[in-house]
Amino acid sequence: MKKVLLLFAALTVVISCKESTNSAADFDPAFVHSVYIWLKNPDSADDREAFEASMEKFMSGTLYAKTKFLGTPPRATREIVDDTYTYNLIVTFASAEDQDSYQTEKSHLDFIKESNHLWDKIVIYDALGLPSD
């Protein structure tokens, strides 16, 4: 039963991401914000549902994020791949200044307030795109 609930949760994320994610043509490599999230209770369908609902509200309300992707880890088949996180959020911005503005916008702050009790750990990697020749 636990596996069925996890599969259902993963499919829910995939479906909701397809509905709210921009196309690859919208990907802006100027500033990429990658967030890895470990939920406190990753096997809890209620926690996943609450997290995903809050995330969907956030992603539809952000004024600065261009690309918005939420995913879950596939089962790692190589030792070098980390599949211990619960969710991965990738958002892109036209500039570092837009990313700074995103940090204090209402939809982002509301998401943190609504969901921070659900996660145990978050790791963030930011990257600036290399200039093209």
KAPEDA-V920595 format. One record per run of one state. SS is the DSSP state (a for helix, b for strand, c for the rest). FROM is the first residue (numbers start at 1). LEN is the number of residues. If there is no record, write none. Layout:
# KAPEDA-V920595
SS;FROM;LEN
SS;FROM;LEN
This chain:
# KAPEDA-V920595
c;1;1
a;2;19
c;21;3
a;24;3
c;27;4
b;31;9
c;40;5
a;45;17
c;62;6
b;68;4
c;72;15
b;87;7
c;94;2
a;96;9
c;105;1
a;106;10
c;116;3
b;119;10
c;129;5
